[in-house]
Amino acid sequence: MLPNRYKYNRDIDDILIDKMLNLLSKKKIFTSQTLSKLNQIEFHKKIKKIYVEKGRLKESNICFIKKN
């Protein structure tokens, strides 16, 4: 997973999307300004699988989330 290729995507004070998707798929709780612990627990219950695929362009990826 490489959606955070550019420096301007790394200058935030929060978890990056690739790490967030990885932790959600492993059903682990993480610190985030975007998703509360309660939201994460709800996602853990509802997500069956997260797939990240490389797009056709050098800078593009796409994420698929399969629900339970």
N, CA, C, O and CB atoms as a CASP TS submission, in Angstrom:
PFRMAT TS
TARGET T0000
AUTHOR 0000-0000-0000
METHOD Language model
MODEL 1
PARENT N/A
ATOM      1  N   MET     1       0.844  -1.177   0.000  1.00  0.00           N
ATOM      2  CA  MET     1       0.000   0.000   0.000  1.00  0.00           C
ATOM      3  C   MET     1       0.890   1.241   0.000  1.00  0.00           C
ATOM      4  O   MET     1       1.694   1.435   0.911  1.00  0.00           O
ATOM      5  CB  MET     1      -0.961  -0.002   1.221  1.00  0.00           C
ATOM      6  N   LEU     2       0.743   2.066  -1.013  1.00  0.00           N
ATOM      7  CA  LEU     2       1.575   3.255  -1.102  1.00  0.00           C
ATOM      8  C   LEU     2       0.790   4.510  -1.454  1.00  0.00           C
ATOM      9  O   LEU     2       1.226   5.252  -2.334  1.00  0.00           O
ATOM     10  CB  LEU     2       2.652   3.041  -2.114  1.00  0.00           C
ATOM     11  N   PRO     3      -0.332   4.786  -0.824  1.00  0.00           N
ATOM     12  CA  PRO     3      -1.085   5.980  -1.209  1.00  0.00           C
ATOM     13  C   PRO     3      -0.464   7.277  -0.712  1.00  0.00           C
ATOM     14  O   PRO     3      -0.900   8.352  -1.123  1.00  0.00           O
ATOM     15  CB  PRO     3      -2.486   5.877  -0.696  1.00  0.00           C
ATOM     16  N   ASN     4       0.526   7.214   0.147  1.00  0.00           N
ATOM     17  CA  ASN     4       1.123   8.429   0.716  1.00  0.00           C
ATOM     18  C   ASN     4       2.495   8.692   0.118  1.00  0.00           C
ATOM     19  O   ASN     4       3.475   8.847   0.847  1.00  0.00           O
ATOM     20  CB  ASN     4       1.231   8.313   2.242  1.00  0.00           C
ATOM     21  N   ARG     5       2.567   8.743  -1.200  1.00  0.00           N
ATOM     22  CA  ARG     5       3.833   8.893  -1.913  1.00  0.00           C
ATOM     23  C   ARG     5       4.431  10.292  -1.785  1.00  0.00           C
ATOM     24  O   ARG     5       5.651  10.453  -1.827  1.00  0.00           O
ATOM     25  CB  ARG     5       3.637   8.566  -3.367  1.00  0.00           C
ATOM     26  N   TYR     6       3.594  11.281  -1.631  1.00  0.00           N
ATOM     27  CA  TYR     6       4.067  12.663  -1.715  1.00  0.00           C
ATOM     28  C   TYR     6       4.257  13.275  -0.337  1.00  0.00           C
ATOM     29  O   TYR     6       3.547  12.943   0.613  1.00  0.00           O
ATOM     30  CB  TYR     6       3.094  13.506  -2.523  1.00  0.00           C
ATOM     31  N   LYS     7       5.220  14.167  -0.247  1.00  0.00           N
ATOM     32  CA  LYS     7       5.530  14.830   1.018  1.00  0.00           C
ATOM     33  C   LYS     7       4.294  15.537   1.584  1.00  0.00           C
ATOM     34  O   LYS     7       4.061  15.484   2.791  1.00  0.00           O
ATOM     35  CB  LYS     7       6.676  15.838   0.826  1.00  0.00           C
ATOM     36  N   TYR     8       3.501  16.195   0.738  1.00  0.00           N
ATOM     37  CA  TYR     8       2.340  16.923   1.239  1.00  0.00           C
ATOM     38  C   TYR     8       1.288  15.994   1.838  1.00  0.00           C
ATOM     39  O   TYR     8       0.409  16.461   2.562  1.00  0.00           O
ATOM     40  CB  TYR     8       1.723  17.740   0.124  1.00  0.00           C
ATOM     41  N   ASN     9       1.352  14.712   1.563  1.00  0.00           N
ATOM     42  CA  ASN     9       0.433  13.770   2.204  1.00  0.00           C
ATOM     43  C   ASN     9       0.936  13.324   3.573  1.00  0.00           C
ATOM     44  O   ASN     9       0.217  12.639   4.300  1.00  0.00           O
ATOM     45  CB  ASN     9       0.224  12.555   1.313  1.00  0.00           C
ATOM     46  N   ARG    10       2.136  13.696   3.928  1.00  0.00           N
ATOM     47  CA  ARG    10       2.737  13.245   5.182  1.00  0.00           C
ATOM     48  C   ARG    10       2.860  14.363   6.220  1.00  0.00           C
ATOM     49  O   ARG    10       3.417  14.138   7.295  1.00  0.00           O
ATOM     50  CB  ARG    10       4.100  12.658   4.910  1.00  0.00           C
ATOM     51  N   ASP    11       2.363  15.538   5.927  1.00  0.00           N
ATOM     52  CA  ASP    11       2.525  16.662   6.846  1.00  0.00           C
ATOM     53  C   ASP    11       1.309  16.874   7.745  1.00  0.00           C
ATOM     54  O   ASP    11       1.069  17.988   8.211  1.00  0.00           O
ATOM     55  CB  ASP    11       2.798  17.922   6.065  1.00  0.00           C
ATOM     56  N   ILE    12       0.550  15.822   7.987  1.00  0.00           N
ATOM     57  CA  ILE    12      -0.596  15.909   8.884  1.00  0.00           C
ATOM     58  C   ILE    12      -0.249  15.292  10.229  1.00  0.00           C
ATOM     59  O   ILE    12       0.662  14.471  10.337  1.00  0.00           O
ATOM     60  CB  ILE    12      -1.826  15.212   8.271  1.00  0.00           C
ATOM     61  N   ASP    13      -0.974  15.692  11.231  1.00  0.00           N
ATOM     62  CA  ASP    13      -0.739  15.173  12.578  1.00  0.00           C
ATOM     63  C   ASP    13      -1.790  14.109  12.899  1.00  0.00           C
ATOM     64  O   ASP    13      -2.511  14.207  13.892  1.00  0.00           O
ATOM     65  CB  ASP    13      -0.774  16.323  13.633  1.00  0.00           C
ATOM     66  N   ASP    14      -1.859  13.106  12.048  1.00  0.00           N
ATOM     67  CA  ASP    14      -2.816  12.017  12.242  1.00  0.00           C
ATOM     68  C   ASP    14      -2.280  10.791  11.508  1.00  0.00           C
ATOM     69  O   ASP    14      -1.299  10.881  10.770  1.00  0.00           O
ATOM     70  CB  ASP    14      -4.254  12.410  11.724  1.00  0.00           C
ATOM     71  N   ILE    15      -2.916   9.671  11.711  1.00  0.00           N
ATOM     72  CA  ILE    15      -2.503   8.425  11.072  1.00  0.00           C
ATOM     73  C   ILE    15      -2.703   8.536   9.556  1.00  0.00           C
ATOM     74  O   ILE    15      -3.688   9.119   9.102  1.00  0.00           O
ATOM     75  CB  ILE    15      -3.301   7.218  11.648  1.00  0.00           C
ATOM     76  N   LEU    16      -1.784   7.984   8.783  1.00  0.00           N
ATOM     77  CA  LEU    16      -1.896   8.002   7.325  1.00  0.00           C
ATOM     78  C   LEU    16      -2.838   6.888   6.869  1.00  0.00           C
ATOM     79  O   LEU    16      -2.990   5.873   7.548  1.00  0.00           O
ATOM     80  CB  LEU    16      -0.499   7.844   6.662  1.00  0.00           C
ATOM     81  N   ILE    17      -3.461   7.089   5.726  1.00  0.00           N
ATOM     82  CA  ILE    17      -4.524   6.188   5.269  1.00  0.00           C
ATOM     83  C   ILE    17      -4.033   4.760   5.071  1.00  0.00           C
ATOM     84  O   ILE    17      -4.771   3.823   5.376  1.00  0.00           O
ATOM     85  CB  ILE    17      -5.118   6.701   3.973  1.00  0.00           C
ATOM     86  N   ASP    18      -2.820   4.560   4.575  1.00  0.00           N
ATOM     87  CA  ASP    18      -2.350   3.193   4.366  1.00  0.00           C
ATOM     88  C   ASP    18      -2.198   2.448   5.689  1.00  0.00           C
ATOM     89  O   ASP    18      -2.517   1.263   5.783  1.00  0.00           O
ATOM     90  CB  ASP    18      -1.021   3.201   3.616  1.00  0.00           C
ATOM     91  N   LYS    19      -1.708   3.149   6.706  1.00  0.00           N
ATOM     92  CA  LYS    19      -1.572   2.523   8.022  1.00  0.00           C
ATOM     93  C   LYS    19      -2.957   2.289   8.640  1.00  0.00           C
ATOM     94  O   LYS    19      -3.188   1.258   9.272  1.00  0.00           O
ATOM     95  CB  LYS    19      -0.699   3.406   8.960  1.00  0.00           C
ATOM     96  N   MET    20      -3.872   3.240   8.460  1.00  0.00           N
ATOM     97  CA  MET    20      -5.229   3.099   8.991  1.00  0.00           C
ATOM     98  C   MET    20      -5.924   1.874   8.392  1.00  0.00           C
ATOM     99  O   MET    20      -6.532   1.090   9.121  1.00  0.00           O
ATOM    100  CB  MET    20      -6.053   4.368   8.704  1.00  0.00           C
ATOM    101  N   LEU    21      -5.838   1.709   7.084  1.00  0.00           N
ATOM    102  CA  LEU    21      -6.461   0.555   6.429  1.00  0.00           C
ATOM    103  C   LEU    21      -5.836  -0.749   6.902  1.00  0.00           C
ATOM    104  O   LEU    21      -6.535  -1.739   7.117  1.00  0.00           O
ATOM    105  CB  LEU    21      -6.337   0.672   4.908  1.00  0.00           C
ATOM    106  N   ASN    22      -4.523  -0.745   7.063  1.00  0.00           N
ATOM    107  CA  ASN    22      -3.820  -1.930   7.543  1.00  0.00           C
ATOM    108  C   ASN    22      -4.297  -2.317   8.945  1.00  0.00           C
ATOM    109  O   ASN    22      -4.590  -3.485   9.201  1.00  0.00           O
ATOM    110  CB  ASN    22      -2.303  -1.686   7.546  1.00  0.00           C
ATOM    111  N   LEU    23      -4.375  -1.354   9.837  1.00  0.00           N
ATOM    112  CA  LEU    23      -4.804  -1.629  11.214  1.00  0.00           C
ATOM    113  C   LEU    23      -6.283  -2.012  11.290  1.00  0.00           C
ATOM    114  O   LEU    23      -6.661  -2.868  12.089  1.00  0.00           O
ATOM    115  CB  LEU    23      -4.544  -0.411  12.096  1.00  0.00           C
ATOM    116  N   LEU    24      -7.113  -1.388  10.468  1.00  0.00           N
ATOM    117  CA  LEU    24      -8.524  -1.783  10.421  1.00  0.00           C
ATOM    118  C   LEU    24      -8.663  -3.225   9.940  1.00  0.00           C
ATOM    119  O   LEU    24      -9.471  -3.985  10.474  1.00  0.00           O
ATOM    120  CB  LEU    24      -9.322  -0.837   9.501  1.00  0.00           C
ATOM    121  N   SER    25      -7.879  -3.601   8.937  1.00  0.00           N
ATOM    122  CA  SER    25      -7.979  -4.975   8.423  1.00  0.00           C
ATOM    123  C   SER    25      -7.505  -5.996   9.448  1.00  0.00           C
ATOM    124  O   SER    25      -7.962  -7.139   9.443  1.00  0.00           O
ATOM    125  CB  SER    25      -7.165  -5.122   7.138  1.00  0.00           C
ATOM    126  N   LYS    26      -6.585  -5.587  10.335  1.00  0.00           N
ATOM    127  CA  LYS    26      -6.101  -6.478  11.400  1.00  0.00           C
ATOM    128  C   LYS    26      -6.945  -6.374  12.668  1.00  0.00           C
ATOM    129  O   LYS    26      -6.682  -7.048  13.664  1.00  0.00           O
ATOM    130  CB  LYS    26      -4.648  -6.159  11.728  1.00  0.00           C
ATOM    131  N   LYS    27      -7.961  -5.517  12.610  1.00  0.00           N
ATOM    132  CA  LYS    27      -8.874  -5.294  13.732  1.00  0.00           C
ATOM    133  C   LYS    27      -8.144  -4.820  14.992  1.00  0.00           C
ATOM    134  O   LYS    27      -8.404  -5.285  16.101  1.00  0.00           O
ATOM    135  CB  LYS    27      -9.641  -6.572  14.036  1.00  0.00           C
ATOM    136  N   LYS    28      -7.228  -3.881  14.778  1.00  0.00           N
ATOM    137  CA  LYS    28      -6.470  -3.288  15.881  1.00  0.00           C
ATOM    138  C   LYS    28      -6.936  -1.860  16.112  1.00  0.00           C
ATOM    139  O   LYS    28      -7.301  -1.155  15.171  1.00  0.00           O
ATOM    140  CB  LYS    28      -4.950  -3.322  15.590  1.00  0.00           C
ATOM    141  N   ILE    29      -6.923  -1.442  17.362  1.00  0.00           N
ATOM    142  CA  ILE    29      -7.296  -0.075  17.739  1.00  0.00           C
ATOM    143  C   ILE    29      -6.069   0.820  17.606  1.00  0.00           C
ATOM    144  O   ILE    29      -4.958   0.419  17.953  1.00  0.00           O
ATOM    145  CB  ILE    29      -7.869  -0.023  19.197  1.00  0.00           C
ATOM    146  N   PHE    30      -6.280   2.043  17.099  1.00  0.00           N
ATOM    147  CA  PHE    30      -5.190   2.993  16.906  1.00  0.00           C
ATOM    148  C   PHE    30      -5.649   4.388  17.307  1.00  0.00           C
ATOM    149  O   PHE    30      -6.847   4.657  17.406  1.00  0.00           O
ATOM    150  CB  PHE    30      -4.701   2.982  15.440  1.00  0.00           C
ATOM    151  N   THR    31      -4.704   5.251  17.532  1.00  0.00           N
ATOM    152  CA  THR    31      -4.998   6.637  17.872  1.00  0.00           C
ATOM    153  C   THR    31      -5.235   7.411  16.582  1.00  0.00           C
ATOM    154  O   THR    31      -4.423   7.366  15.658  1.00  0.00           O
ATOM    155  CB  THR    31      -3.840   7.275  18.705  1.00  0.00           C
ATOM    156  N   SER    32      -6.358   8.122  16.533  1.00  0.00           N
ATOM    157  CA  SER    32      -6.707   8.872  15.333  1.00  0.00           C
ATOM    158  C   SER    32      -7.612  10.043  15.680  1.00  0.00           C
ATOM    159  O   SER    32      -8.455   9.955  16.572  1.00  0.00           O
ATOM    160  CB  SER    32      -7.385   7.962  14.307  1.00  0.00           C
ATOM    161  N   GLN    33      -7.421  11.135  14.959  1.00  0.00           N
ATOM    162  CA  GLN    33      -8.324  12.283  15.078  1.00  0.00           C
ATOM    163  C   GLN    33      -9.537  12.076  14.172  1.00  0.00           C
ATOM    164  O   GLN    33     -10.561  12.741  14.334  1.00  0.00           O
ATOM    165  CB  GLN    33      -7.589  13.607  14.714  1.00  0.00           C
ATOM    166  N   THR    34      -9.419  11.163  13.230  1.00  0.00           N
ATOM    167  CA  THR    34     -10.467  10.923  12.246  1.00  0.00           C
ATOM    168  C   THR    34     -11.486   9.895  12.714  1.00  0.00           C
ATOM    169  O   THR    34     -12.692  10.101  12.577  1.00  0.00           O
ATOM    170  CB  THR    34      -9.857  10.473  10.947  1.00  0.00           C
ATOM    171  N   LEU    35     -11.001   8.786  13.268  1.00  0.00           N
ATOM    172  CA  LEU    35     -11.888   7.711  13.720  1.00  0.00           C
ATOM    173  C   LEU    35     -11.747   7.501  15.220  1.00  0.00           C
ATOM    174  O   LEU    35     -10.657   7.224  15.721  1.00  0.00           O
ATOM    175  CB  LEU    35     -11.584   6.403  12.970  1.00  0.00           C
ATOM    176  N   SER    36     -12.841   7.634  15.918  1.00  0.00           N
ATOM    177  CA  SER    36     -12.824   7.395  17.364  1.00  0.00           C
ATOM    178  C   SER    36     -12.675   5.895  17.628  1.00  0.00           C
ATOM    179  O   SER    36     -12.832   5.076  16.723  1.00  0.00           O
ATOM    180  CB  SER    36     -14.122   7.946  18.037  1.00  0.00           C
ATOM    181  N   LYS    37     -12.378   5.560  18.850  1.00  0.00           N
ATOM    182  CA  LYS    37     -12.257   4.150  19.235  1.00  0.00           C
ATOM    183  C   LYS    37     -13.581   3.425  18.986  1.00  0.00           C
ATOM    184  O   LYS    37     -13.590   2.295  18.499  1.00  0.00           O
ATOM    185  CB  LYS    37     -11.838   4.021  20.728  1.00  0.00           C
ATOM    186  N   LEU    38     -14.687   4.069  19.318  1.00  0.00           N
ATOM    187  CA  LEU    38     -16.009   3.453  19.096  1.00  0.00           C
ATOM    188  C   LEU    38     -16.275   3.207  17.611  1.00  0.00           C
ATOM    189  O   LEU    38     -16.811   2.162  17.242  1.00  0.00           O
ATOM    190  CB  LEU    38     -17.117   4.346  19.678  1.00  0.00           C
ATOM    191  N   ASN    39     -15.900   4.171  16.753  1.00  0.00           N
ATOM    192  CA  ASN    39     -16.053   3.980  15.308  1.00  0.00           C
ATOM    193  C   ASN    39     -15.201   2.819  14.815  1.00  0.00           C
ATOM    194  O   ASN    39     -15.641   2.024  13.984  1.00  0.00           O
ATOM    195  CB  ASN    39     -15.677   5.260  14.556  1.00  0.00           C
ATOM    196  N   GLN    40     -13.990   2.727  15.327  1.00  0.00           N
ATOM    197  CA  GLN    40     -13.098   1.639  14.930  1.00  0.00           C
ATOM    198  C   GLN    40     -13.690   0.278  15.300  1.00  0.00           C
ATOM    199  O   GLN    40     -13.649  -0.661  14.505  1.00  0.00           O
ATOM    200  CB  GLN    40     -11.723   1.813  15.587  1.00  0.00           C
ATOM    201  N   ILE    41     -14.234   0.183  16.501  1.00  0.00           N
ATOM    202  CA  ILE    41     -14.841  -1.072  16.946  1.00  0.00           C
ATOM    203  C   ILE    41     -16.017  -1.445  16.035  1.00  0.00           C
ATOM    204  O   ILE    41     -16.186  -2.615  15.691  1.00  0.00           O
ATOM    205  CB  ILE    41     -15.313  -0.956  18.418  1.00  0.00           C
ATOM    206  N   GLU    42     -16.821  -0.462  15.649  1.00  0.00           N
ATOM    207  CA  GLU    42     -17.933  -0.718  14.728  1.00  0.00           C
ATOM    208  C   GLU    42     -17.425  -1.184  13.371  1.00  0.00           C
ATOM    209  O   GLU    42     -17.982  -2.112  12.784  1.00  0.00           O
ATOM    210  CB  GLU    42     -18.791   0.541  14.560  1.00  0.00           C
ATOM    211  N   PHE    43     -16.365  -0.544  12.866  1.00  0.00           N
ATOM    212  CA  PHE    43     -15.766  -0.979  11.600  1.00  0.00           C
ATOM    213  C   PHE    43     -15.246  -2.405  11.717  1.00  0.00           C
ATOM    214  O   PHE    43     -15.430  -3.207  10.801  1.00  0.00           O
ATOM    215  CB  PHE    43     -14.626  -0.032  11.184  1.00  0.00           C
ATOM    216  N   HIS    44     -14.601  -2.730  12.829  1.00  0.00           N
ATOM    217  CA  HIS    44     -14.074  -4.079  13.031  1.00  0.00           C
ATOM    218  C   HIS    44     -15.186  -5.119  12.932  1.00  0.00           C
ATOM    219  O   HIS    44     -14.984  -6.201  12.381  1.00  0.00           O
ATOM    220  CB  HIS    44     -13.373  -4.183  14.393  1.00  0.00           C
ATOM    221  N   LYS    45     -16.343  -4.793  13.459  1.00  0.00           N
ATOM    222  CA  LYS    45     -17.474  -5.720  13.418  1.00  0.00           C
ATOM    223  C   LYS    45     -18.017  -5.892  12.003  1.00  0.00           C
ATOM    224  O   LYS    45     -18.494  -6.969  11.644  1.00  0.00           O
ATOM    225  CB  LYS    45     -18.583  -5.234  14.341  1.00  0.00           C
ATOM    226  N   LYS    46     -17.945  -4.828  11.196  1.00  0.00           N
ATOM    227  CA  LYS    46     -18.600  -4.820   9.895  1.00  0.00           C
ATOM    228  C   LYS    46     -17.687  -5.162   8.717  1.00  0.00           C
ATOM    229  O   LYS    46     -18.178  -5.527   7.648  1.00  0.00           O
ATOM    230  CB  LYS    46     -19.202  -3.488   9.666  1.00  0.00           C
ATOM    231  N   ILE    47     -16.376  -5.051   8.893  1.00  0.00           N
ATOM    232  CA  ILE    47     -15.447  -5.288   7.790  1.00  0.00           C
ATOM    233  C   ILE    47     -15.023  -6.750   7.768  1.00  0.00           C
ATOM    234  O   ILE    47     -14.537  -7.288   8.763  1.00  0.00           O
ATOM    235  CB  ILE    47     -14.212  -4.371   7.907  1.00  0.00           C
ATOM    236  N   LYS    48     -15.215  -7.374   6.621  1.00  0.00           N
ATOM    237  CA  LYS    48     -14.759  -8.752   6.441  1.00  0.00           C
ATOM    238  C   LYS    48     -13.333  -8.766   5.886  1.00  0.00           C
ATOM    239  O   LYS    48     -12.494  -9.538   6.351  1.00  0.00           O
ATOM    240  CB  LYS    48     -15.715  -9.524   5.497  1.00  0.00           C
ATOM    241  N   LYS    49     -13.057  -7.916   4.894  1.00  0.00           N
ATOM    242  CA  LYS    49     -11.741  -7.899   4.257  1.00  0.00           C
ATOM    243  C   LYS    49     -11.514  -6.548   3.609  1.00  0.00           C
ATOM    244  O   LYS    49     -12.449  -5.925   3.105  1.00  0.00           O
ATOM    245  CB  LYS    49     -11.611  -9.034   3.211  1.00  0.00           C
ATOM    246  N   ILE    50     -10.256  -6.094   3.624  1.00  0.00           N
ATOM    247  CA  ILE    50      -9.858  -4.866   2.937  1.00  0.00           C
ATOM    248  C   ILE    50      -8.824  -5.244   1.887  1.00  0.00           C
ATOM    249  O   ILE    50      -7.814  -5.877   2.195  1.00  0.00           O
ATOM    250  CB  ILE    50      -9.287  -3.793   3.943  1.00  0.00           C
ATOM    251  N   TYR    51      -9.085  -4.848   0.642  1.00  0.00           N
ATOM    252  CA  TYR    51      -8.169  -5.106  -0.461  1.00  0.00           C
ATOM    253  C   TYR    51      -7.656  -3.766  -0.983  1.00  0.00           C
ATOM    254  O   TYR    51      -8.438  -2.839  -1.198  1.00  0.00           O
ATOM    255  CB  TYR    51      -8.865  -5.925  -1.598  1.00  0.00           C
ATOM    256  N   VAL    52      -6.361  -3.665  -1.182  1.00  0.00           N
ATOM    257  CA  VAL    52      -5.778  -2.479  -1.823  1.00  0.00           C
ATOM    258  C   VAL    52      -5.095  -2.966  -3.088  1.00  0.00           C
ATOM    259  O   VAL    52      -4.238  -3.849  -3.045  1.00  0.00           O
ATOM    260  CB  VAL    52      -4.760  -1.716  -0.864  1.00  0.00           C
ATOM    261  N   GLU    53      -5.479  -2.387  -4.205  1.00  0.00           N
ATOM    262  CA  GLU    53      -4.940  -2.781  -5.505  1.00  0.00           C
ATOM    263  C   GLU    53      -4.200  -1.611  -6.133  1.00  0.00           C
ATOM    264  O   GLU    53      -4.570  -0.452  -5.944  1.00  0.00           O
ATOM    265  CB  GLU    53      -6.065  -3.273  -6.440  1.00  0.00           C
ATOM    266  N   LYS    54      -3.157  -1.924  -6.878  1.00  0.00           N
ATOM    267  CA  LYS    54      -2.401  -0.913  -7.614  1.00  0.00           C
ATOM    268  C   LYS    54      -3.228  -0.463  -8.803  1.00  0.00           C
ATOM    269  O   LYS    54      -3.771  -1.289  -9.537  1.00  0.00           O
ATOM    270  CB  LYS    54      -1.017  -1.461  -8.075  1.00  0.00           C
ATOM    271  N   GLY    55      -3.324   0.843  -8.994  1.00  0.00           N
ATOM    272  CA  GLY    55      -4.046   1.385 -10.131  1.00  0.00           C
ATOM    273  C   GLY    55      -3.197   1.360 -11.389  1.00  0.00           C
ATOM    274  O   GLY    55      -2.044   0.929 -11.360  1.00  0.00           O
ATOM    275  N   ARG    56      -3.758   1.816 -12.474  1.00  0.00           N
ATOM    276  CA  ARG    56      -3.036   1.837 -13.751  1.00  0.00           C
ATOM    277  C   ARG    56      -1.959   2.904 -13.785  1.00  0.00           C
ATOM    278  O   ARG    56      -0.922   2.728 -14.423  1.00  0.00           O
ATOM    279  CB  ARG    56      -4.003   2.059 -14.893  1.00  0.00           C
ATOM    280  N   LEU    57      -2.203   4.002 -13.104  1.00  0.00           N
ATOM    281  CA  LEU    57      -1.227   5.086 -13.084  1.00  0.00           C
ATOM    282  C   LEU    57      -0.215   4.857 -11.974  1.00  0.00           C
ATOM    283  O   LEU    57      -0.495   4.155 -11.002  1.00  0.00           O
ATOM    284  CB  LEU    57      -1.923   6.444 -12.905  1.00  0.00           C
ATOM    285  N   LYS    58       0.958   5.451 -12.124  1.00  0.00           N
ATOM    286  CA  LYS    58       2.036   5.286 -11.155  1.00  0.00           C
ATOM    287  C   LYS    58       1.601   5.677  -9.744  1.00  0.00           C
ATOM    288  O   LYS    58       1.976   5.018  -8.775  1.00  0.00           O
ATOM    289  CB  LYS    58       3.242   6.112 -11.570  1.00  0.00           C
ATOM    290  N   GLU    59       0.817   6.739  -9.623  1.00  0.00           N
ATOM    291  CA  GLU    59       0.443   7.275  -8.316  1.00  0.00           C
ATOM    292  C   GLU    59      -0.910   6.800  -7.818  1.00  0.00           C
ATOM    293  O   GLU    59      -1.405   7.314  -6.816  1.00  0.00           O
ATOM    294  CB  GLU    59       0.444   8.761  -8.369  1.00  0.00           C
ATOM    295  N   SER    60      -1.522   5.837  -8.486  1.00  0.00           N
ATOM    296  CA  SER    60      -2.896   5.508  -8.095  1.00  0.00           C
ATOM    297  C   SER    60      -3.012   4.116  -7.469  1.00  0.00           C
ATOM    298  O   SER    60      -2.413   3.146  -7.935  1.00  0.00           O
ATOM    299  CB  SER    60      -3.811   5.599  -9.303  1.00  0.00           C
ATOM    300  N   ASN    61      -3.787   4.057  -6.420  1.00  0.00           N
ATOM    301  CA  ASN    61      -4.196   2.819  -5.764  1.00  0.00           C
ATOM    302  C   ASN    61      -5.688   2.919  -5.518  1.00  0.00           C
ATOM    303  O   ASN    61      -6.253   4.012  -5.514  1.00  0.00           O
ATOM    304  CB  ASN    61      -3.406   2.574  -4.426  1.00  0.00           C
ATOM    305  N   ILE    62      -6.321   1.785  -5.313  1.00  0.00           N
ATOM    306  CA  ILE    62      -7.741   1.774  -4.989  1.00  0.00           C
ATOM    307  C   ILE    62      -7.970   0.762  -3.864  1.00  0.00           C
ATOM    308  O   ILE    62      -7.304  -0.270  -3.788  1.00  0.00           O
ATOM    309  CB  ILE    62      -8.607   1.426  -6.248  1.00  0.00           C
ATOM    310  N   CYS    63      -8.909   1.081  -3.011  1.00  0.00           N
ATOM    311  CA  CYS    63      -9.201   0.229  -1.854  1.00  0.00           C
ATOM    312  C   CYS    63     -10.627  -0.297  -1.985  1.00  0.00           C
ATOM    313  O   CYS    63     -11.557   0.446  -2.300  1.00  0.00           O
ATOM    314  CB  CYS    63      -9.015   1.015  -0.507  1.00  0.00           C
ATOM    315  N   PHE    64     -10.776  -1.604  -1.733  1.00  0.00           N
ATOM    316  CA  PHE    64     -12.091  -2.241  -1.706  1.00  0.00           C
ATOM    317  C   PHE    64     -12.306  -2.768  -0.306  1.00  0.00           C
ATOM    318  O   PHE    64     -11.425  -3.407   0.269  1.00  0.00           O
ATOM    319  CB  PHE    64     -12.210  -3.388  -2.772  1.00  0.00           C
ATOM    320  N   ILE    65     -13.466  -2.504   0.238  1.00  0.00           N
ATOM    321  CA  ILE    65     -13.797  -2.970   1.591  1.00  0.00           C
ATOM    322  C   ILE    65     -15.010  -3.894   1.471  1.00  0.00           C
ATOM    323  O   ILE    65     -16.082  -3.483   1.026  1.00  0.00           O
ATOM    324  CB  ILE    65     -14.089  -1.756   2.576  1.00  0.00           C
ATOM    325  N   LYS    66     -14.817  -5.139   1.875  1.00  0.00           N
ATOM    326  CA  LYS    66     -15.888  -6.126   1.837  1.00  0.00           C
ATOM    327  C   LYS    66     -16.519  -6.208   3.216  1.00  0.00           C
ATOM    328  O   LYS    66     -15.831  -6.410   4.216  1.00  0.00           O
ATOM    329  CB  LYS    66     -15.360  -7.518   1.382  1.00  0.00           C
ATOM    330  N   LYS    67     -17.843  -6.048   3.257  1.00  0.00           N
ATOM    331  CA  LYS    67     -18.582  -6.087   4.519  1.00  0.00           C
ATOM    332  C   LYS    67     -18.923  -7.519   4.897  1.00  0.00           C
ATOM    333  O   LYS    67     -19.015  -8.401   4.043  1.00  0.00           O
ATOM    334  CB  LYS    67     -19.860  -5.247   4.422  1.00  0.00           C
ATOM    335  N   ASN    68     -19.110  -7.734   6.209  1.00  0.00           N
ATOM    336  CA  ASN    68     -19.586  -9.028   6.704  1.00  0.00           C
ATOM    337  C   ASN    68     -20.994  -9.254   6.253  1.00  0.00           C
ATOM    338  O   ASN    68     -21.583 -10.289   6.564  1.00  0.00           O
ATOM    339  CB  ASN    68     -19.499  -9.110   8.228  1.00  0.00           C
TER
END
